[in-house]
Amino acid sequence: MTPYRILIADDHPLARAGVRSVLEADESFMIVGEAENGKRAFELCGELTPDLVLLDINMPVWNGIEAARQIKSAYPHIFTVMLTVSADSKDLFTAIQHGAQGYLLKNMEPDDWLQYLHALLGEEVEISREIAGRLLLHFRRGAASAEPELDTLTPREKEILTWVAAGDTNKQIADRLVIAENTVKNHIKNLLEKLHLNNRVQLAAYAVRHGLVSESDTE
């Protein structure tokens, strides 16, 4: 298997070294470059063609959120994941709204990092229950915005959407519903198209906004 090409962007050299040490322990990942700010990360995307860019949220010149926005616009095939010490749901939603596909806390266990990144790059990204809980907290504060309504979805799509928001993987959903994993993938693809969304994080946010997920589902 060809290793996934990873670019690390963080303004602290020790932080970059820490991320590098975690990823280099897994032969599935190859570090192709490092950047000290978001703008340099964007420039290196054109030079190094990474599969994934890990972006610290707080960086000089361009912060991680601006870098994610620029990368998504110019290189839509490149995955971007935010790195932060913050558990603030505002950071999470701002990052996702600007194109980031994922969000990792720096104090997570290395094994959890690796599992999450494997899932993301393998198009089997799961929403952790911790992140699902912050989705719920954020959207409790306001009503759903104008967007496709739940009645556009089939009962099966609603069911799958609920489990996506709760943090289940495609395999876990398939096992729960006693259907093929490929069937789950097709349902999720249809959900993304129907709801005009880009990734599973946005699907989870939609589910919370429309009341498909309760607090107990994310604990």
ZAKOL-940010 format. One record per residue: residue number from 0; residue in one letter; x, y, z of N, C-alpha, C in turn. Coordinates in nm, 2 decimals. Layout:
N
i,aa,n_u,n_v,n_w,ca_u,ca_v,ca_w,c_u,c_v,c_w
NUM,A,X,Y,Z,X,Y,Z,X,Y,Z .
...
This chain:
219
i,aa,n_u,n_v,n_w,ca_u,ca_v,ca_w,c_u,c_v,c_w
0,M,0.08,-0.12,0.00,0.00,0.00,0.00,0.09,0.12,0.00 .
1,T,0.06,0.22,-0.09,0.13,0.35,-0.09,0.09,0.43,0.03 .
2,P,0.19,0.48,0.11,0.16,0.56,0.23,0.09,0.69,0.19 .
3,Y,0.00,0.73,0.29,-0.06,0.86,0.27,0.04,0.97,0.30 .
4,R,0.04,1.07,0.21,0.13,1.18,0.22,0.07,1.29,0.31 .
5,I,0.15,1.33,0.41,0.10,1.42,0.52,0.18,1.54,0.52 .
6,L,0.12,1.66,0.53,0.18,1.79,0.55,0.14,1.84,0.69 .
7,I,0.23,1.88,0.77,0.20,1.93,0.91,0.22,2.08,0.91 .
8,A,0.13,2.15,0.96,0.14,2.29,0.98,0.11,2.34,1.12 .
9,D,0.21,2.39,1.18,0.20,2.44,1.32,0.32,2.54,1.34 .
10,D,0.29,2.65,1.41,0.40,2.75,1.43,0.50,2.71,1.54 .
11,H,0.47,2.60,1.61,0.57,2.56,1.72,0.64,2.44,1.67 .
12,P,0.78,2.45,1.66,0.86,2.33,1.61,0.84,2.21,1.70 .
13,L,0.83,2.22,1.83,0.81,2.11,1.91,0.68,2.04,1.89 .
14,A,0.58,2.12,1.86,0.45,2.06,1.83,0.45,1.98,1.70 .
15,R,0.52,2.03,1.60,0.54,1.96,1.47,0.61,1.83,1.49 .
16,A,0.72,1.84,1.58,0.80,1.72,1.60,0.71,1.61,1.67 .
17,G,0.62,1.66,1.76,0.54,1.56,1.83,0.44,1.49,1.74 .
18,V,0.38,1.57,1.65,0.29,1.51,1.55,0.37,1.42,1.46 .
19,R,0.48,1.46,1.41,0.57,1.37,1.33,0.60,1.24,1.39 .
20,S,0.63,1.24,1.52,0.67,1.12,1.59,0.55,1.02,1.60 .
21,V,0.43,1.08,1.62,0.31,0.99,1.63,0.28,0.93,1.49 .
22,L,0.29,1.01,1.38,0.26,0.95,1.25,0.36,0.86,1.20 .
23,E,0.49,0.89,1.22,0.60,0.81,1.17,0.60,0.67,1.23 .
24,A,0.53,0.65,1.34,0.52,0.52,1.41,0.43,0.43,1.33 .
25,D,0.36,0.48,1.23,0.27,0.41,1.15,0.31,0.41,1.00 .
26,E,0.35,0.30,0.94,0.40,0.30,0.81,0.30,0.34,0.70 .
27,S,0.18,0.36,0.74,0.08,0.40,0.64,0.09,0.55,0.61 .
28,F,0.17,0.62,0.69,0.18,0.77,0.68,0.32,0.81,0.65 .
29,M,0.33,0.90,0.55,0.46,0.96,0.52,0.46,1.11,0.53 .
30,I,0.54,1.17,0.61,0.55,1.31,0.63,0.63,1.37,0.51 .
31,V,0.56,1.45,0.43,0.63,1.51,0.31,0.67,1.65,0.33 .
32,G,0.63,1.72,0.44,0.67,1.85,0.46,0.61,1.91,0.59 .
33,E,0.66,2.03,0.63,0.62,2.10,0.74,0.61,2.25,0.71 .
34,A,0.51,2.32,0.77,0.50,2.46,0.75,0.48,2.53,0.89 .
35,E,0.52,2.65,0.90,0.51,2.72,1.02,0.39,2.82,1.03 .
36,N,0.32,2.83,0.92,0.20,2.91,0.92,0.11,2.86,0.81 .
37,G,-0.02,2.91,0.81,-0.12,2.86,0.72,-0.09,2.90,0.57 .
38,K,-0.03,3.01,0.55,-0.01,3.05,0.41,0.10,2.96,0.35 .
39,R,0.20,2.93,0.43,0.31,2.84,0.38,0.25,2.70,0.35 .
40,A,0.16,2.66,0.44,0.10,2.53,0.42,0.03,2.52,0.28 .
41,F,-0.05,2.63,0.25,-0.12,2.64,0.13,-0.02,2.63,0.01 .
42,E,0.09,2.71,0.02,0.19,2.71,-0.09,0.25,2.57,-0.11 .
43,L,0.28,2.50,0.00,0.34,2.37,-0.01,0.24,2.26,-0.07 .
44,C,0.11,2.29,-0.06,0.02,2.19,-0.12,0.04,2.18,-0.27 .
45,G,0.07,2.29,-0.33,0.10,2.29,-0.47,0.23,2.22,-0.51 .
46,E,0.32,2.23,-0.42,0.46,2.17,-0.44,0.46,2.03,-0.41 .
47,L,0.40,1.99,-0.30,0.42,1.85,-0.24,0.30,1.76,-0.26 .
48,T,0.19,1.81,-0.31,0.07,1.73,-0.33,0.04,1.63,-0.22 .
49,P,0.02,1.68,-0.10,-0.02,1.59,0.01,-0.16,1.53,0.00 .
50,D,-0.19,1.42,0.06,-0.32,1.37,0.07,-0.40,1.44,0.18 .
51,L,-0.32,1.48,0.29,-0.38,1.53,0.41,-0.29,1.64,0.46 .
52,V,-0.36,1.75,0.51,-0.28,1.86,0.58,-0.34,1.87,0.72 .
53,L,-0.25,1.86,0.81,-0.29,1.88,0.96,-0.26,2.03,0.99 .
54,L,-0.36,2.10,1.03,-0.35,2.24,1.05,-0.38,2.28,1.19 .
55,D,-0.28,2.34,1.26,-0.30,2.40,1.39,-0.40,2.52,1.36 .
56,I,-0.50,2.54,1.45,-0.59,2.65,1.43,-0.52,2.79,1.45 .
57,N,-0.44,2.80,1.55,-0.38,2.93,1.58,-0.24,2.94,1.53 .
58,M,-0.23,3.00,1.41,-0.10,3.02,1.34,-0.09,3.16,1.29 .
59,P,0.03,3.22,1.27,0.05,3.35,1.22,0.02,3.35,1.06 .
60,V,0.02,3.47,1.01,0.00,3.50,0.87,-0.14,3.46,0.83 .
61,W,-0.16,3.33,0.80,-0.30,3.27,0.79,-0.31,3.17,0.90 .
62,N,-0.43,3.18,0.98,-0.45,3.08,1.08,-0.50,2.95,1.01 .
63,G,-0.52,2.84,1.08,-0.56,2.72,1.02,-0.69,2.72,0.95 .
64,I,-0.78,2.80,1.00,-0.92,2.81,0.94,-0.91,2.87,0.80 .
65,E,-0.83,2.98,0.79,-0.81,3.05,0.66,-0.74,2.95,0.57 .
66,A,-0.64,2.88,0.62,-0.56,2.79,0.53,-0.66,2.68,0.48 .
67,A,-0.74,2.63,0.57,-0.84,2.52,0.53,-0.93,2.57,0.42 .
68,R,-0.97,2.70,0.43,-1.06,2.76,0.33,-0.99,2.77,0.20 .
69,Q,-0.87,2.82,0.20,-0.79,2.83,0.07,-0.76,2.70,0.01 .
70,I,-0.72,2.60,0.09,-0.69,2.47,0.04,-0.81,2.40,-0.02 .
71,K,-0.92,2.41,0.05,-1.04,2.35,0.00,-1.08,2.41,-0.14 .
72,S,-1.06,2.54,-0.15,-1.10,2.61,-0.28,-1.00,2.57,-0.39 .
73,A,-0.87,2.57,-0.36,-0.78,2.54,-0.47,-0.75,2.39,-0.49 .
74,Y,-0.76,2.31,-0.39,-0.73,2.17,-0.40,-0.83,2.09,-0.33 .
75,P,-0.95,2.08,-0.38,-1.07,2.01,-0.32,-1.04,1.87,-0.28 .
76,H,-0.94,1.80,-0.35,-0.92,1.66,-0.32,-0.83,1.64,-0.20 .
77,I,-0.77,1.75,-0.14,-0.68,1.74,-0.03,-0.77,1.74,0.10 .
78,F,-0.75,1.65,0.19,-0.82,1.65,0.32,-0.75,1.75,0.41 .
79,T,-0.82,1.82,0.49,-0.77,1.90,0.59,-0.83,1.87,0.73 .
80,V,-0.74,1.86,0.83,-0.79,1.83,0.97,-0.73,1.93,1.06 .
81,M,-0.81,1.99,1.15,-0.76,2.09,1.24,-0.70,2.03,1.36 .
82,L,-0.59,2.09,1.41,-0.53,2.04,1.54,-0.54,2.16,1.64 .
83,T,-0.59,2.13,1.76,-0.61,2.23,1.85,-0.61,2.18,1.99 .
84,V,-0.58,2.26,2.09,-0.60,2.23,2.23,-0.73,2.26,2.28 .
85,S,-0.81,2.33,2.20,-0.94,2.39,2.24,-1.05,2.29,2.21 .
86,A,-1.14,2.28,2.31,-1.26,2.20,2.30,-1.38,2.28,2.27 .
87,D,-1.36,2.41,2.23,-1.46,2.50,2.21,-1.54,2.47,2.08 .
88,S,-1.67,2.45,2.09,-1.75,2.41,1.97,-1.74,2.51,1.87 .
89,K,-1.72,2.64,1.90,-1.72,2.75,1.80,-1.60,2.72,1.71 .
90,D,-1.49,2.68,1.76,-1.37,2.65,1.68,-1.40,2.54,1.58 .
91,L,-1.47,2.43,1.63,-1.50,2.32,1.55,-1.59,2.36,1.43 .
92,F,-1.70,2.43,1.46,-1.79,2.47,1.36,-1.73,2.57,1.26 .
93,T,-1.65,2.66,1.30,-1.59,2.75,1.21,-1.50,2.68,1.11 .
94,A,-1.42,2.58,1.17,-1.33,2.50,1.08,-1.41,2.42,0.98 .
95,I,-1.52,2.35,1.02,-1.60,2.27,0.93,-1.66,2.36,0.82 .
96,Q,-1.71,2.47,0.86,-1.78,2.56,0.77,-1.68,2.61,0.66 .
97,H,-1.55,2.61,0.69,-1.45,2.66,0.60,-1.38,2.54,0.52 .
98,G,-1.44,2.42,0.53,-1.39,2.31,0.45,-1.31,2.20,0.52 .
99,A,-1.28,2.22,0.65,-1.21,2.11,0.71,-1.29,1.98,0.72 .
100,Q,-1.23,1.87,0.70,-1.30,1.74,0.71,-1.30,1.68,0.85 .
101,G,-1.21,1.73,0.93,-1.20,1.67,1.07,-1.14,1.77,1.17 .
102,Y,-1.13,1.72,1.29,-1.09,1.80,1.40,-1.03,1.71,1.51 .
103,L,-0.90,1.73,1.54,-0.83,1.65,1.64,-0.78,1.74,1.76 .
104,L,-0.81,1.69,1.88,-0.75,1.76,2.00,-0.61,1.71,2.02 .
105,K,-0.52,1.80,2.05,-0.38,1.77,2.07,-0.36,1.67,2.19 .
106,N,-0.45,1.67,2.29,-0.44,1.59,2.40,-0.50,1.45,2.39 .
107,M,-0.55,1.42,2.27,-0.60,1.28,2.24,-0.48,1.18,2.24 .
108,E,-0.52,1.06,2.27,-0.42,0.95,2.27,-0.37,0.93,2.13 .
109,P,-0.24,0.90,2.11,-0.18,0.87,1.98,-0.26,0.77,1.90 .
110,D,-0.30,0.66,1.97,-0.38,0.56,1.90,-0.51,0.61,1.84 .
111,D,-0.57,0.70,1.92,-0.70,0.76,1.87,-0.67,0.85,1.75 .
112,W,-0.56,0.92,1.75,-0.52,1.00,1.63,-0.51,0.91,1.51 .
113,L,-0.43,0.80,1.52,-0.41,0.72,1.41,-0.54,0.65,1.36 .
114,Q,-0.62,0.61,1.45,-0.75,0.54,1.41,-0.83,0.64,1.33 .
115,Y,-0.84,0.76,1.38,-0.92,0.87,1.32,-0.87,0.90,1.18 .
116,L,-0.74,0.92,1.17,-0.69,0.95,1.03,-0.70,0.84,0.93 .
117,H,-0.68,0.72,0.98,-0.71,0.60,0.89,-0.85,0.60,0.84 .
118,A,-0.94,0.63,0.94,-1.09,0.63,0.90,-1.12,0.74,0.80 .
119,L,-1.06,0.86,0.82,-1.09,0.97,0.74,-1.03,0.94,0.60 .
120,L,-0.91,0.90,0.59,-0.85,0.88,0.46,-0.91,0.76,0.38 .
121,G,-0.96,0.67,0.46,-1.03,0.55,0.40,-1.17,0.58,0.37 .
122,E,-1.22,0.70,0.38,-1.36,0.74,0.36,-1.45,0.67,0.45 .
123,E,-1.40,0.64,0.58,-1.48,0.58,0.68,-1.48,0.66,0.80 .
124,V,-1.47,0.79,0.79,-1.45,0.88,0.90,-1.57,0.87,0.99 .
125,E,-1.54,0.87,1.12,-1.64,0.86,1.22,-1.64,0.99,1.30 .
126,I,-1.75,1.03,1.36,-1.76,1.14,1.44,-1.75,1.09,1.59 .
127,S,-1.65,1.13,1.66,-1.63,1.08,1.80,-1.75,1.13,1.88 .
128,R,-1.78,1.06,1.98,-1.89,1.10,2.07,-1.86,1.23,2.14 .
129,E,-1.74,1.25,2.17,-1.70,1.38,2.23,-1.73,1.50,2.13 .
130,I,-1.70,1.48,2.01,-1.73,1.59,1.91,-1.88,1.60,1.89 .
131,A,-1.95,1.48,1.89,-2.10,1.48,1.87,-2.16,1.56,1.98 .
132,G,-2.11,1.54,2.10,-2.16,1.62,2.21,-2.15,1.77,2.20 .
133,R,-2.04,1.81,2.14,-2.02,1.96,2.12,-2.11,2.01,2.00 .
134,L,-2.14,1.92,1.91,-2.24,1.95,1.80,-2.37,1.99,1.87 .
135,L,-2.41,1.90,1.96,-2.54,1.92,2.03,-2.54,2.05,2.11 .
136,L,-2.43,2.07,2.18,-2.43,2.19,2.26,-2.44,2.31,2.18 .
137,H,-2.37,2.32,2.07,-2.37,2.43,1.98,-2.51,2.46,1.92 .
138,F,-2.57,2.36,1.87,-2.70,2.38,1.80,-2.82,2.39,1.89 .
139,R,-2.80,2.36,2.02,-2.91,2.39,2.12,-2.94,2.54,2.12 .
140,R,-2.85,2.62,2.09,-2.86,2.77,2.10,-2.94,2.83,1.99 .
141,G,-2.97,2.76,1.89,-3.05,2.83,1.78,-3.12,2.73,1.70 .
142,A,-3.22,2.78,1.62,-3.30,2.69,1.54,-3.22,2.66,1.41 .
143,A,-3.27,2.56,1.34,-3.21,2.52,1.22,-3.22,2.63,1.11 .
144,S,-3.12,2.65,1.03,-3.13,2.75,0.93,-3.20,2.69,0.81 .
145,A,-3.23,2.78,0.71,-3.30,2.73,0.59,-3.22,2.63,0.52 .
146,E,-3.27,2.51,0.51,-3.20,2.40,0.44,-3.30,2.29,0.42 .
147,P,-3.26,2.18,0.34,-3.36,2.08,0.31,-3.42,2.02,0.44 .
148,E,-3.55,1.99,0.44,-3.61,1.94,0.55,-3.60,1.79,0.56 .
149,L,-3.63,1.74,0.68,-3.62,1.60,0.71,-3.72,1.52,0.62 .
150,D,-3.83,1.58,0.58,-3.93,1.50,0.50,-3.88,1.47,0.36 .
151,T,-3.76,1.52,0.33,-3.70,1.49,0.20,-3.63,1.35,0.21 .
152,L,-3.61,1.30,0.33,-3.53,1.18,0.35,-3.63,1.06,0.37 .
153,T,-3.58,0.94,0.33,-3.65,0.82,0.36,-3.63,0.78,0.50 .
154,P,-3.72,0.70,0.56,-3.70,0.65,0.70,-3.56,0.58,0.72 .
155,R,-3.52,0.51,0.62,-3.39,0.44,0.63,-3.27,0.55,0.64 .
156,E,-3.28,0.65,0.55,-3.18,0.76,0.55,-3.18,0.83,0.69 .
157,K,-3.30,0.85,0.74,-3.30,0.92,0.88,-3.24,0.83,0.98 .
158,E,-3.26,0.70,0.97,-3.20,0.61,1.07,-3.05,0.61,1.06 .
159,I,-3.00,0.60,0.94,-2.86,0.60,0.92,-2.80,0.74,0.96 .
160,L,-2.86,0.85,0.93,-2.82,0.98,0.97,-2.80,0.99,1.12 .
161,T,-2.90,0.93,1.19,-2.89,0.93,1.34,-2.77,0.86,1.39 .
162,W,-2.74,0.74,1.33,-2.62,0.67,1.38,-2.49,0.74,1.34 .
163,V,-2.49,0.80,1.22,-2.37,0.88,1.18,-2.34,0.99,1.29 .
164,A,-2.45,1.06,1.33,-2.43,1.17,1.43,-2.39,1.12,1.56 .
165,A,-2.43,0.99,1.59,-2.39,0.93,1.72,-2.25,0.89,1.72 .
166,G,-2.18,0.88,1.61,-2.04,0.85,1.60,-2.01,0.71,1.55 .
167,D,-2.11,0.64,1.49,-2.08,0.51,1.44,-2.01,0.51,1.31 .
168,T,-1.93,0.41,1.28,-1.87,0.39,1.15,-1.97,0.32,1.06 .
169,N,-1.93,0.31,0.93,-2.02,0.25,0.83,-2.04,0.10,0.87 .
170,K,-1.93,0.03,0.92,-1.94,-0.11,0.96,-2.04,-0.12,1.08 .
171,Q,-2.02,-0.03,1.17,-2.11,-0.04,1.29,-2.26,-0.02,1.25 .
172,I,-2.28,0.07,1.16,-2.42,0.10,1.12,-2.47,-0.02,1.04 .
173,A,-2.39,-0.08,0.96,-2.43,-0.20,0.88,-2.46,-0.31,0.97 .
174,D,-2.38,-0.33,1.08,-2.41,-0.44,1.17,-2.54,-0.41,1.25 .
175,R,-2.56,-0.29,1.29,-2.68,-0.26,1.36,-2.81,-0.28,1.28 .
176,L,-2.80,-0.25,1.15,-2.92,-0.26,1.07,-2.93,-0.39,0.98 .
177,V,-2.82,-0.47,1.00,-2.82,-0.60,0.93,-2.83,-0.58,0.78 .
178,I,-2.74,-0.49,0.73,-2.73,-0.46,0.58,-2.59,-0.46,0.54 .
179,A,-2.56,-0.45,0.42,-2.42,-0.45,0.37,-2.36,-0.32,0.39 .
180,E,-2.23,-0.32,0.42,-2.15,-0.20,0.44,-2.16,-0.10,0.32 .
181,N,-2.16,-0.16,0.20,-2.17,-0.08,0.08,-2.30,-0.01,0.07 .
182,T,-2.40,-0.08,0.12,-2.54,-0.02,0.12,-2.54,0.11,0.21 .
183,V,-2.47,0.10,0.32,-2.46,0.21,0.41,-2.38,0.33,0.34 .
184,K,-2.27,0.29,0.27,-2.20,0.39,0.20,-2.28,0.46,0.09 .
185,N,-2.37,0.39,0.02,-2.45,0.45,-0.08,-2.56,0.54,-0.02 .
186,H,-2.61,0.50,0.10,-2.71,0.58,0.17,-2.64,0.71,0.21 .
187,I,-2.52,0.71,0.26,-2.45,0.83,0.30,-2.42,0.92,0.19 .
188,K,-2.38,0.86,0.07,-2.36,0.94,-0.05,-2.49,1.01,-0.09 .
189,N,-2.60,0.94,-0.08,-2.73,1.00,-0.12,-2.77,1.11,-0.02 .
190,L,-2.74,1.09,0.11,-2.77,1.19,0.21,-2.69,1.32,0.18 .
191,L,-2.56,1.30,0.15,-2.48,1.42,0.12,-2.53,1.50,0.00 .
192,E,-2.57,1.43,-0.10,-2.63,1.49,-0.22,-2.76,1.56,-0.19 .
193,K,-2.85,1.49,-0.12,-2.98,1.55,-0.09,-2.97,1.67,-0.01 .
194,L,-2.88,1.67,0.09,-2.88,1.78,0.19,-2.77,1.88,0.15 .
195,H,-2.71,1.86,0.04,-2.61,1.96,-0.01,-2.50,1.98,0.09 .
196,L,-2.45,1.87,0.14,-2.34,1.87,0.24,-2.22,1.81,0.19 .
197,N,-2.10,1.83,0.26,-1.98,1.78,0.21,-1.91,1.66,0.28 .
198,N,-1.95,1.64,0.41,-1.88,1.54,0.48,-1.97,1.49,0.60 .
199,R,-1.92,1.39,0.67,-1.99,1.33,0.78,-2.01,1.43,0.90 .
200,V,-1.91,1.51,0.92,-1.93,1.61,1.03,-2.05,1.70,1.00 .
201,Q,-2.06,1.74,0.88,-2.18,1.83,0.84,-2.31,1.75,0.85 .
202,L,-2.31,1.62,0.82,-2.42,1.54,0.84,-2.46,1.53,0.99 .
203,A,-2.36,1.51,1.07,-2.39,1.51,1.22,-2.45,1.64,1.26 .
204,A,-2.40,1.75,1.22,-2.45,1.88,1.25,-2.60,1.90,1.21 .
205,Y,-2.63,1.85,1.09,-2.76,1.86,1.04,-2.86,1.77,1.13 .
206,A,-2.81,1.65,1.17,-2.90,1.57,1.25,-2.93,1.63,1.38 .
207,V,-2.83,1.70,1.44,-2.85,1.77,1.57,-2.95,1.89,1.55 .
208,R,-2.93,1.96,1.45,-3.01,2.08,1.42,-3.16,2.04,1.41 .
209,H,-3.18,1.92,1.35,-3.32,1.88,1.32,-3.37,1.78,1.43 .
210,G,-3.30,1.77,1.54,-3.36,1.69,1.65,-3.35,1.54,1.64 .
211,L,-3.26,1.49,1.55,-3.25,1.34,1.54,-3.16,1.29,1.65 .
212,V,-3.08,1.37,1.72,-2.99,1.32,1.82,-3.02,1.39,1.95 .
213,S,-3.03,1.32,2.05,-3.05,1.37,2.19,-2.92,1.37,2.26 .
214,E,-2.91,1.43,2.38,-2.79,1.44,2.46,-2.74,1.30,2.49 .
215,S,-2.84,1.21,2.53,-2.80,1.07,2.57,-2.73,1.00,2.46 .
216,D,-2.76,1.03,2.33,-2.70,0.96,2.22,-2.56,0.99,2.20 .
217,T,-2.51,1.10,2.26,-2.37,1.14,2.24,-2.28,1.11,2.36 .
218,E,-2.34,1.05,2.46,-2.26,1.02,2.58,-2.21,0.88,2.58 .
